[in-house]
Amino acid sequence: MLQFRDLDDVITLVRDRGVQMVDLRFCGLWGQWHHVSLPARRLGPVLLERGVGFDGSALGIKSVKAGDMTLVPDLAAGLLDPWADAPTLAFICQAYEAGTREPSPYDPRLIARRAEQVLVESGVADRSMWGPEFEFYLFDSVAIENGLQVASYRIESAEGAWRRAAPGSGYVIPVHGGYHAAPPFDRLDGARTRITLALEAMGIEVKYHHHEVGGPGQCEVEIPLLPALQAADAIMLVKYVVRMIALELGLTATFLPKPLHGEAGSGMHFHQCLWKENTNVFHDPAGYAHFSAAGRQYIAGLLVHGAAVMGLTNPTTNSYRRLVPGFEAPVSAIFSLANRSAAIRIPKYADRAESTRMEFRPPDAMGNPYLSVAAQLLAGLDGIRRELDPTALGFGPVDDDIFAWPAERRAAIKALPTALGEALVALERDREFLTHGQAFTDEVLDRWIAKRRAEEREVQVRPHPYEIELYYGM
């Protein structure tokens, strides 16, 4: 992304690139971008000092009686938007209370910043590094209908195995057969390449892209590790780019964890590590998987608080359609070297000082990225602060295939939530680690829980199409 030193740098780029519009973007509490656009002539000291007013109550983060807020551009988070009708410079913004320079406690970016400040004040490290993995589906089309007398969705994909009998469909991918599929079976290589090139042009490096396990259009794009706030900004930008490229190509993109029954779900695994100056805090050449004592304590904190963390990282009913026990889904509170059924995996190939890290596998892209990063970081720091031992707590390491174990042995493993309600109860009861250093406030957490519980109720009260099929004639 574009990082400007000052307003003069911005003005120079506006002049050199013929920028006509400035777009101010803000991530609401629920994790979606919102924006307001201004003529470029309005760029000046007043905009950077006072910002632009907006109604926070319309986004559900303020009350109607006190909804006024202001957006101030973050000069370290700019981008040229190639999809705008006129040359446009966009900034991710910080939200403030109207009439003051007081940051809004409901601003997700502020929460991520405060979590990073907790890290710095701990003395353990001076920065955290994050590498999210992006899994998503590209479909040809989706049709959704819900009403009094109908509840349906229909997805189409040229790669789908259900199209085997259709004319011209000789190259389709079997169910669960898409992992690293090559053309002509992989029909989306060009789309992923366009996504990659667009991201690189915006300053987001891409490690690689490939077809994922899901046959009908599941894709993966992975980026290198970035500092916490930049990583969360990058998540917002990647989701935007994926959707805009899909729109250009007449496709539709979804990061929904489980859009297809019987096919692979989409997660957002977070690779993470802590650094102090030039030292990787997680690395110890003599430790298990080259992990240090502090790294193991971080793992313990993340697993101890794993259920509450998932109330933020996996905040939808659909999140738990993916997290089904008995498959490769990471629903076991254990850590392991390279074991993909564990909630925390230490990549076996990441054994050097510069690459040692862990991967938290349960999250998905439904979480607000700023809150997801903050929650994981604060949980891990709590483990270091309390010097928790993951082995003493029964979290492993477990390098076996646990699904080959007898049932009674598997039952001894602590399970992570497999339903949204479980995660929200955990978040309600286990939150002190989140409010440490005032990173999260109780008001933000209460509002989050209330919103997600309301959505859960809306899903629960609706008859399911499969229920109709099962029981209609009984």
Phi, psi and omega in degrees: 000161180282131178238115183260142178285322184199181182297326180299321177299319180296313182299321179298314179295319179302318180290314185291327183261001179065036181294132180251335183228151174241128182248125180255119185246143183220133177271119176288172184299329184276357170102013179248147176285143169232161183207161171221140185246143183228151170299144184299335180298342181278355176293122180181181183301326182295318180297318181288334181272313187258338180072196180235133182284149173208166185264103181291335180293331179292340179259005176080011183252356176221162176282156181298325184284346179215059188264352187290131177220170177230148177253131177237126182299140171266110185293348178269005183221067179247161177201148172270123186269111183287350182262356179289149181292330176238156179307121190228131173257121182253147174233137165282137191247161171258141180259137180233159173291140183299138176080000180223172171255025178280121177300144179283129179293348179268359179282117181301326179293326176295320180298317177296320179297318181292324176298319176296325178293323175301318178299311182299316182292337179291336183080355181291320183203168178249355175198154173246148182240139189225136177230092178285145172259132183257112174247134183200164176251140168249115180251158173291320180197161172217136176237128185235132178216127175223126179203190181300322187243009182212143173214106185203155165217152179220127182246140175236139177213131179297338180273348189297137180298335180292349180266011185304326183270357182282148179302137176075016184250040182294337181249085175242163185252130178297159176305132182062018184253016188269354188298117180057030175302146180249156174302148009275356178292317175281103181268001187247009179302316180296322178296316180293325177296318178296321176299315180299312183293324177295318179294316179299322179295334179269003177092011176258109180291147177240130177286312180188170170222156177195167173285137179266185187300319184299118185300314185277061169097019179279133185234160172223137172231133181235140180243159178291172179291141179227157172302155193310304185295320179295323179295317179294319174300319181296324178299314179300318183289319180298316180299321178296313182296316180302315182291321182289321176296317178301316180298317178301324185269005181074023178251178174225136184251142173219138174260011178306133184299325184218078180280342185231125174291133178085001176243167183298141175272167181249122176251183170223085180291138180249110169282140184204150175200166180245143179232141172236112188054245183255020183245130174281111185297334183278349189267133171211111185300339181266353185273167175303127181056028181063027181260141181277171176298318179296322178297319178292324177295322176299315177301316180300317179297320180293323180281323176301318182261013188304319182296316179294318178303320182292339173297339178255324184274339182228070196264018181233161175297325180292335179305326188266359167289333179278326187268075184253123180300147176100350177247199180281001183299137184278078183249006180254129182280072178223162172238159189198160172270105173076359181280114186278356174272352179278149176296326178238123178246133171262112182302127184294329182279349182265070188247007178260161183303324183279348185240351182302129182197171174237163183232119175268117194263340183294327190300162173224178187280002177284339179289147169296121188299326180293318179289322180298313179296314182299316183296316180296317181297314182293324177296314179297319179296325177297323176296320178291317181300322182265002179052049181286143179252113184296328180290316178297332180273000177086020183265004178112200017285149178236109182253011177267168169279102186294340180283352173268354179286156170297154184303320183293329178286319177298326183296340180284346179279132176294129180267142172275165183302142174242014175210148183301319182303321179297316181294322181290323175298317179297318180295324179293321185271331186241090185224355184300324179294335180279326182273357176300129182071012179058031176296304170259152170252157177300326181296317178297314181295319179297319179295319179299311182297317181299317179298313183290326177292323178296319177295319179300318178297319180298324176289318185295326187275355181265132174301138181267140180306325180289330173299318179299316179297318183289319196242358186305319185266007184284000000 
